[in-house]
Amino acid sequence: MKEKKVNVGGQAVIEGVMMRGTKYLATAVRKSNGEIVYKKKTVLENSSTLNKIPFIRGTFVLIQSLLMGVKELNFSSKEAELEEEEQITDFQIGLSLIFAFAISIGLFMLLPSLIASLLGKWIFAQDKIIENIIEGILRLVFFLVYIVGISYMPDMKRVFQYHGAEHKSIYAFEDKKELSIENVKGYTTLHPRCGTSFLIMVMVISILVFSIPDIFLTSETTLLQTIGIKFILRIVLLPVVAGIAYEFQRFTGKYIDNKFIKILAAPGLYLQKITTKEPDESQLEVSIVALKVALGETVDNAVDISYKYNEDKVIKHTKNEEVAKS
């Protein structure tokens, strides 16, 4: 009988790593005293039909992954024992999410659309094709500048190192290697199912998707009306873009050994050279703990503190959710 493939995925958190397996979700964190602690909870497959429909499931998976990630980030900030002024409360996380969402919409959607519309009106005689190309290029440029900018922040560098540790551990698991520091550290930090690759796909795919409804914007439409309509359409079409990007990432991750697929996946992998950094052995150890616990294995170098967070409840996920972000 053919062995069933087990997919895992996760994300870096503050001084730690979250891993999601078929049965468990686990987050391991290195405390300031050097001790590794973790919590885990049971994961149940979500039987909702919407979560199984291609090009629709991506949006639901991403929303669930975001909410789950925020909760684990909050856990890690508490267990990493940040200084009192650095502690993150649930209220602060909520405000940060709202602020980040507003900034993302403004910087990566509204501003590029505004600049492209102005250039289209003043220079390119409202050529819709040129406007959308300019908008897409600006969106990519703003995104790259943002990623490069935060990479210089000391705290983000540590997160990026844990991001690299997460990828290395997953590679070792996928190669059926024993999850030890020696085996894990030889792998690359670049992984085709990474969230960074997903974001760059979103940027590229949005150029095509957002350009389709713009065809119906006539020259009689005022500049203010054009910008307003574009903004509304881009918000409405975001789930479409996310759905296509999700399926594309699953496809490239599955056939990454194909030369043509490697070319398609190359931009996302190249960007990971910024969002992942080479981890040290202590960071690899934390990542391995998280992965082993997510796989249902026992560990003797970390302490289970799930009871502190009432993690006896189960959560649901889609069958393929674990491949959304590795």
N, C-alpha and C positions, 0 to 999 in steps of 0.2 A: 504494500500500500504506500502511495506517495505521501511523504511527510508534509504535513500542513505547515506552510510558511507563517512564521510569527513576525509581525512588524512592530517596531517600537519607534517612539519619537519623543521629543521633549523640548525643553528650553532652558536657558541659563537663568538663574535668579541671583539674588544678592548672596555672595559667598557660597553658592551651591548650584545644584542642578535638579530640575524636575524631569522625571522619566515616566512615560506612559506605555504600559504593555497591554496585553490582551485581557488580563484579569485584574491588574492593580495599577494604580497611579501612585508614584512615590516621589518625595522631594527630600533630598539630603543636603544638609548645611554644615559648614565648618564654623563652630563657635569660636569666640575670641581666645578661649583657653586651649584651642587645638582639638577639642573633642568633636566628633561627627555625630550629629543627631538626624533622625529622619522620621517622617510620618508617611503612612500609606493608607489608601482606602480602596475598597473593591470597586471595580468598574463593570457595569453591565452594558451589554449592547442595546442601543436604542432601536426599537422595532418600527419607529415611525417611517411611513412610506416616503415622506419628503426627504429624509436623510439617506435615502438609497437611490434617488433619481439623479443621474448624471447631469451636470451643469446647474443643478438646483442645490444639491447637497453641500456644495462648497461653501455657500453663504452660512448655512447652519453650523457647519463644522468650524468655521472661522470665528463665529460669534461665541460658540461654546469654548473654543480654545482660548479666546481672549479673556472670558470671564474666569476660566479655570486658571489661566496664567496669572491674572491679577491676584487671585486668592493665594496662590503659592508664593507670589512675590511678597505679599504681606506677611506670610508665615516666615519667609527667609529673613526679612528685615528684623523681625522680632528675635529670631533664634540666633542671628549673627551678632546680636548684642551691640547694635550701633550705639553711638553716644546718644544721650537723651535728646539733644536737639536734632539728631538725624533720624530718630524713630519715625516710622510712617504709620499714621492712624488710618482706619477705614475711611473716615471723612476726607482726609487728605488725598487718599487714593482716588476716591470718587471725584473730587475736584480736579485732580491731576488728569484723570481720564477725560473729563469734559473739556478741560483746557487743551489737552493734547489733540482731541478730536477737532476742536474748533481751529486750532493752529494748522492741523493737517489739511482740513478742508480749505482753509484760506490760502495756505502756502502752496499746496500741491494741486489744487483744483481751481479756485477762484482767481488767484493772481495770474497763473499762466494763461487762463482763458481771457482775462481782462487785457493783458499785454498783447496777446495774439489778435484779439478783436481790434484793438487800437491800431496795431501795425497793419492789419488787413484793411481797415478803413482808410488809413492815411497813405499807405505805400502800395499795397498789393490789390487795390481795387476790389476788395472784399472777395478775393479768391478763396473759396471754402477749403480747397485742398491744401493750399499754402498755409492758411490760418491754422488748420488742424496739425500740420507738420510742425509748425513753429510752437504751438501749444504743447505738443508732445515732447519736443526737444527741451523746452523750458521746464516742463515737469520733471524730466529726467535729470536735468542739470541741478535744479533745486534739491532734488532728492539726494543726488550724489554729494552736493555741498553739505547738506545736513548730516549725512552719514560720516563724511570725512571730519566734519567739525566736532561731532560728539566723540569720535575716536580718540581725540586728544585729551578728553577728560579722564583723570586718573581712575575714578570709580568705574567708568565705562570700560576702561582697559581690562580691569579685573573681570567684569561681566563677560567681555569678549573672550577672555582666557577660559572661563568656564564654558562658554559656548563652544570653543574648540575642543575642550575635554569631552563634552557631550557627544560631538561628532565622532571623535576617535573611539569612544566606547561603543557607539552604535556600529561603527565599521567592524570592530573586533567581533561583536556579537553576530553580525551578518556573515562574517567569515567563519563562524563557528569556532572561534578561538576561546581559550580559557580567559575569563575576564580578570586579568592581572595587569599591574602597572607596566611590566616589561612588554607584554603582548600589545597593550593598547597604545603605548606612546609612539610606536612606529608608524601609525596611520596618519593620513592627511587630516587637516581640520576642515576641509571643504567637502560638503555633502550635497548631492543634487536635490534632496527633499527639504532643504533648509528654508526657513521663513524668509531669509534675505533673497533667495532665488525667487520665491513666490512674489515678493514685492516688486522686483525688477520686471517680472512677467506682467504684473498688473499695469505697470507704467507703459510697457510696450503695447499690450493688448488694448489699453484704453485709447490709444491713438486711433485705431481702426474703429472700435465700437462707438466712441464719441463722435466720430466724423459722420456716421450714417444719418442721424437725425438732423445734423446741421445743413444737409442738402435742402431741407424744407424751409430754411430761413431765407426769406426773400430780401431783396435790396431795399424794400419799402420799410423794413423793420428798423427802428431807431437803434442807435448804439446801446442805449440803456436797456431797451427791450431785448436786444440780442444777448447781452451779457446775462440778464435775468433768466431768459429762457434757457441759455446754455447751462447756467448754474443748476437750475432745477432738473434739466435732463441728465446732467452728469451724476447728480445724487440718485436719481431714479435708476440709472443704468449701472450703478456701482455693483449691485448683486450679479448682474450679467457678466461684468468684467471679472469679478471674483470667481464666479462659476467656471468661466472658460479657463482662467489662470490655474485654478485648482485641478481641473481635468488635465490640462497641459503638463502641469508639474507631476502628476501621477504617471502620466504616459512617459515622460522623459526619465523619471526615476526608475521605471520598470525596464526600459530599454537603453539605459545609460551606456552600455557597452557598444552600442551601434555608433559608428563614426559620425553619421549625420546627426544623430540625437546629441552626441557630445558637442557638436558645433552649436546646436540650438540651446543647450544648457550652459554653454561657456560663459555668457555674460553674468549669469547669476553666480556661478562658481568663482568667477574673477572678483566680483564684488565682495564675496566672503573673505577675501584676503584682507579686507578692512574690518569686517564684523566678527571675524574669528582671529584669535591670537594663540600662539603656542603656549599651552598650559604647563605648569610645573607638576611634579609628581604628587604633591599634596592635593592639587585640584583634580588630577586624574583619579585619585583615591576616592574623592567625594562623588565624582561622576559614576564610578564603578559601583559604589554602594547604592546609589539611586537606581541604577539599571538592574542590579541583582534583586533588589527589593521589588521593583516593578515586575520582574519575572517570577516572583514568588520564591526566590532563593533566600536562604538564611545568611546573615552576615555576623561576624564576631568583632568587627572593628568600629561599630556604630551603635548608638542607643535609640531604641524605638520610643518616641514620645507621642505617638498617635493619640493616646488617651487624653492628653492635655487639650486636644482640639476636637474631641468627640468625633473622631474619624471612623466610627463604626458604621456610619451610614454609607450607602452605595451611591454611585453616580452613574449616569448613562452616557454612552458615546455611540457614535455611528460605527459601523463595522470597519470602515476604512479611515476613521479619524486619526489613528495613530500615524498615518503616513503624511498627514497634512503639514506638520512642522516637525522636522527632526533636528 
